[in-house]
Amino acid sequence: MTDDYINFKQTAKDSFEAGDYAPMAARLAGAAEELVAACGAGPGLHVLDVGAGTGNAAVAAARAGARATAADLTPAMVRAGRERTRAEGLPVDWDEADIEDLPYAEGTFDRVLAVFTANFAPRPRTAAAEMLRVLRPGGVLGLANWTPTGFAAAMSRALADLGPAPEACDDFSSPFLWGDEKELTALLGAAVEPVRLERRQLVWHFPSAGALWEELERDGGPAAARESMPEQEYARIREAALAVVAGHAETAGDGIAVTNEYLLAVVRRTA
């Protein structure tokens, strides 16, 4: 592993340690619930929520009667997720684990779910191979990922200077290619057969563009970078982000609505 790779992993951990992920987790919960339903996670099935954050997919799977395990790279997410599921009385097992090096035996799970997390992996082919390795033959992999042309991708470009990008590898030029049907199918390879590939939307409501930015500031990247970045540079990035919001938002009542497109992908491991 190169120093750049190690630094990227540590920066990812630090950004989530610094931020308050709860508001964003709430905004993503609907997509996790849809994915759990689309994958048929329920009684008698062992489900892994990888890159779980605070456990949206694991919570939905446990509520559906499945045996749920949640794994996340960041200790803060594991602590918060464990507290959440304990408070809700849900029997979810929690592990600190990297999507590129999962600590489970081959074929452990009947369902493997990743909700807006696979795109954080700097080695996409490794991440895909690991998710399929721990999935039993005939099991289902469910993914939700932002599309390359949506709001999240545009915002990511605006925020690119807030921290180091992962080194280029695997010939996968953009993390948002996880949200492209053709690219995702090629990435997962011949070991799977598509069950469902469908573009969906999450609509987020905010009082204003400024309120959206304030939530982003609390949610990791901006929170971690603000302390070390020159004020003028940080202001430039903020203005670029607000311009992205202006290009995607619509007036909704007394506030704004931002539509965020994602790809819901359900595939079956065939070998």
C-alpha positions as CSV (number, residue, x, y, z in Angstrom):
1,M,0.0,0.0,0.0
2,T,1.3,3.5,-0.9
3,D,1.4,6.4,1.5
4,D,-1.3,8.1,-0.5
5,Y,-3.6,5.2,0.0
6,I,-3.0,5.0,3.7
7,N,-3.5,8.7,4.1
8,F,-6.8,8.6,2.2
9,K,-8.1,5.9,4.5
10,Q,-7.1,7.8,7.6
11,T,-8.6,11.1,6.2
12,A,-11.9,9.3,5.6
13,K,-11.9,8.0,9.2
14,D,-11.0,11.5,10.5
15,S,-13.7,13.3,8.5
16,F,-16.4,11.1,10.0
17,E,-15.0,11.3,13.5
18,A,-15.1,15.1,13.2
19,G,-18.6,15.4,11.8
20,D,-22.2,14.8,12.9
21,Y,-23.5,12.2,10.6
22,A,-27.0,11.7,12.2
23,P,-28.9,14.3,10.0
24,M,-27.5,12.8,6.8
25,A,-28.2,9.3,8.0
26,A,-31.8,10.3,8.4
27,R,-31.9,11.6,4.9
28,L,-30.6,8.3,3.5
29,A,-32.8,6.0,5.5
30,G,-35.5,5.8,2.9
31,A,-33.1,4.5,0.3
32,A,-31.8,1.9,2.7
33,E,-35.3,0.7,3.5
34,E,-36.1,0.4,-0.2
35,L,-33.0,-1.6,-0.8
36,V,-33.7,-4.0,2.0
37,A,-37.1,-4.6,0.6
38,A,-35.8,-5.0,-3.0
39,C,-33.3,-7.6,-1.8
40,G,-35.9,-9.6,0.1
41,A,-34.1,-9.5,3.4
42,G,-36.2,-11.2,6.0
43,P,-36.5,-14.1,8.5
44,G,-33.9,-16.9,8.2
45,L,-31.4,-14.7,6.3
46,H,-28.1,-13.4,7.5
47,V,-27.6,-9.8,6.2
48,L,-24.4,-7.7,6.1
49,D,-24.7,-3.9,6.0
50,V,-21.2,-2.9,4.9
51,G,-20.0,0.7,5.3
52,A,-23.1,0.9,7.5
53,G,-22.7,4.3,9.0
54,T,-25.2,4.3,11.8
55,G,-26.9,1.2,10.4
56,N,-29.8,2.3,8.2
57,A,-29.8,-1.0,6.2
58,A,-29.0,-3.2,9.3
59,V,-31.9,-1.6,11.2
60,A,-34.3,-2.1,8.3
61,A,-33.1,-5.7,7.9
62,A,-33.5,-6.5,11.6
63,R,-37.0,-5.0,11.7
64,A,-37.8,-7.3,8.8
65,G,-36.8,-10.3,10.9
66,A,-33.3,-10.9,9.4
67,R,-30.2,-11.6,11.4
68,A,-28.2,-8.4,10.8
69,T,-24.5,-7.6,11.0
70,A,-23.2,-4.0,10.5
71,A,-19.7,-3.1,9.6
72,D,-18.0,0.3,9.2
73,L,-14.5,1.6,8.8
74,T,-14.9,4.4,11.3
75,P,-14.9,3.7,15.1
76,A,-17.3,6.7,15.7
77,M,-19.9,5.2,13.3
78,V,-19.6,1.8,15.0
79,R,-20.1,3.3,18.4
80,A,-23.1,5.5,17.3
81,G,-24.7,2.6,15.4
82,R,-24.3,0.2,18.3
83,E,-25.9,2.8,20.6
84,R,-28.7,3.3,18.1
85,T,-29.6,-0.4,17.7
86,R,-29.3,-1.0,21.4
87,A,-31.7,1.9,22.1
88,E,-34.2,0.5,19.5
89,G,-33.9,-3.0,21.0
90,L,-32.6,-4.5,17.7
91,P,-30.2,-7.5,17.8
92,V,-27.5,-6.1,15.4
93,D,-23.9,-7.3,15.6
94,W,-21.4,-4.5,15.0
95,D,-17.8,-4.7,13.7
96,E,-15.1,-2.2,12.7
97,A,-14.1,-3.3,9.3
98,D,-12.9,-2.1,5.9
99,I,-15.0,-2.9,2.8
100,E,-11.7,-3.8,1.0
101,D,-10.7,-6.3,3.7
102,L,-13.8,-7.8,5.3
103,P,-13.1,-10.0,8.4
104,Y,-15.6,-12.7,7.4
105,A,-15.3,-16.2,5.9
106,E,-16.3,-16.8,2.3
107,G,-20.1,-17.3,1.8
108,T,-21.0,-16.1,5.3
109,F,-24.0,-13.9,4.3
110,D,-27.3,-14.4,2.4
111,R,-27.5,-10.7,1.6
112,V,-24.8,-8.1,1.4
113,L,-25.9,-4.4,1.3
114,A,-24.0,-1.2,0.7
115,V,-25.9,2.1,0.8
116,F,-24.0,5.1,-0.5
117,T,-20.7,3.6,0.7
118,A,-19.0,1.5,-2.0
119,N,-18.0,4.7,-3.8
120,F,-15.7,5.7,-0.9
121,A,-13.5,2.6,-1.6
122,P,-10.3,3.7,-3.4
123,R,-10.0,0.2,-4.9
124,P,-13.4,-0.5,-6.5
125,R,-12.5,-3.9,-7.8
126,T,-11.2,-5.0,-4.5
127,A,-14.3,-3.7,-2.7
128,A,-16.6,-5.5,-5.2
129,A,-14.6,-8.8,-4.9
130,E,-14.8,-8.7,-1.1
131,M,-18.5,-8.1,-1.0
132,L,-19.0,-11.0,-3.4
133,R,-16.6,-13.2,-1.5
134,V,-18.5,-13.0,1.7
135,L,-21.8,-13.6,-0.1
136,R,-22.9,-17.2,-0.5
137,P,-23.5,-18.5,-4.1
138,G,-27.1,-17.7,-4.9
139,G,-27.1,-14.8,-2.4
140,V,-28.1,-11.2,-3.3
141,L,-25.9,-8.1,-3.4
142,G,-27.8,-4.9,-3.0
143,L,-26.2,-1.5,-3.7
144,A,-27.4,2.1,-3.7
145,N,-25.0,4.6,-5.3
146,W,-25.3,8.1,-6.6
147,T,-25.3,8.5,-10.3
148,P,-22.5,10.3,-12.2
149,T,-24.8,13.0,-13.4
150,G,-26.7,13.8,-10.2
151,F,-26.5,16.3,-7.4
152,A,-24.1,14.3,-5.2
153,A,-21.5,14.0,-8.0
154,A,-21.7,17.7,-8.8
155,M,-21.3,18.6,-5.1
156,S,-18.4,16.1,-4.8
157,R,-16.6,18.0,-7.6
158,A,-17.2,21.3,-5.8
159,L,-15.8,19.9,-2.5
160,A,-12.9,18.1,-4.1
161,D,-10.3,20.4,-2.6
162,L,-11.4,19.8,1.0
163,G,-9.3,16.6,1.2
164,P,-7.1,14.2,-0.7
165,A,-8.7,12.0,-3.3
166,P,-7.9,8.3,-3.5
167,E,-5.1,7.3,-5.9
168,A,-6.3,6.3,-9.3
169,C,-6.5,2.5,-9.6
170,D,-8.5,-0.3,-11.1
171,D,-9.1,1.8,-14.2
172,F,-12.2,3.2,-12.4
173,S,-11.9,6.9,-13.1
174,S,-14.7,8.1,-10.9
175,P,-16.3,6.8,-7.7
176,F,-19.7,7.7,-9.2
177,L,-19.3,5.0,-11.8
178,W,-20.8,2.7,-9.2
179,G,-24.0,4.5,-10.1
180,D,-23.8,3.8,-13.8
181,E,-25.6,0.6,-14.9
182,K,-23.0,-0.3,-17.6
183,E,-20.0,0.4,-15.5
184,L,-21.4,-1.4,-12.5
185,T,-22.2,-4.5,-14.4
186,A,-18.7,-4.6,-15.9
187,L,-17.2,-4.0,-12.4
188,L,-19.1,-6.9,-10.8
189,G,-18.3,-9.2,-13.7
190,A,-19.6,-12.6,-14.8
191,A,-20.0,-13.9,-11.2
192,V,-23.4,-12.1,-10.9
193,E,-26.6,-11.8,-12.8
194,P,-28.6,-8.5,-12.6
195,V,-32.0,-8.8,-10.9
196,R,-32.9,-5.2,-10.8
197,L,-31.2,-2.0,-12.0
198,E,-33.3,1.1,-11.4
199,R,-32.7,4.8,-11.1
200,R,-34.4,6.3,-8.1
201,Q,-34.5,9.7,-6.4
202,L,-34.2,11.1,-2.9
203,V,-35.7,14.5,-2.5
204,W,-34.2,16.6,0.3
205,H,-35.9,19.6,1.8
206,F,-34.1,22.5,3.4
207,P,-35.1,26.0,4.6
208,S,-32.4,27.5,2.3
209,A,-29.2,26.8,0.4
210,G,-27.3,28.1,3.3
211,A,-29.0,25.5,5.6
212,L,-28.0,22.7,3.3
213,W,-24.4,23.9,3.4
214,E,-24.5,24.1,7.2
215,E,-25.6,20.5,7.4
216,L,-22.8,19.5,5.1
217,E,-20.4,21.4,7.3
218,R,-21.4,19.3,10.3
219,D,-21.3,16.1,8.3
220,G,-17.6,15.2,8.0
221,G,-15.5,16.7,5.2
222,P,-16.0,20.4,5.6
223,A,-15.9,20.1,9.4
224,A,-12.5,18.3,9.3
225,A,-11.0,20.7,6.7
226,R,-12.2,24.0,8.1
227,E,-9.7,24.0,10.9
228,S,-6.6,23.6,8.7
229,M,-7.6,25.4,5.5
230,P,-7.0,29.1,4.8
231,E,-10.2,31.1,5.3
232,Q,-10.2,32.5,1.7
233,E,-9.8,29.0,0.2
234,Y,-12.6,27.6,2.3
235,A,-14.8,30.5,1.3
236,R,-14.1,29.8,-2.3
237,I,-15.2,26.2,-1.9
238,R,-18.3,27.2,0.0
239,E,-19.3,29.5,-2.9
240,A,-18.8,26.7,-5.4
241,A,-20.9,24.4,-3.3
242,L,-23.7,27.0,-3.1
243,A,-23.6,27.4,-6.9
244,V,-24.2,23.6,-7.2
245,V,-27.2,23.9,-4.9
246,A,-28.6,26.8,-7.0
247,G,-28.3,24.7,-10.1
248,H,-30.2,21.7,-8.6
249,A,-32.7,23.2,-6.2
250,E,-36.3,24.1,-6.8
251,T,-38.5,26.3,-4.6
252,A,-40.7,24.2,-2.3
253,G,-43.0,26.1,0.0
254,D,-40.9,28.4,2.2
255,G,-37.6,26.5,1.4
256,I,-35.9,24.5,-1.3
257,A,-36.0,20.9,-2.6
258,V,-33.0,19.1,-4.0
259,T,-33.5,16.0,-6.0
260,N,-30.6,13.5,-5.7
261,E,-30.6,10.6,-8.3
262,Y,-29.2,7.2,-7.3
263,L,-29.0,3.7,-8.8
264,L,-30.6,0.9,-6.9
265,A,-28.9,-2.3,-8.0
266,V,-29.8,-5.8,-7.0
267,V,-27.7,-8.7,-8.4
268,R,-27.4,-12.4,-7.6
269,R,-24.1,-14.2,-7.1
270,T,-24.1,-17.1,-9.6
271,A,-20.7,-18.7,-8.8
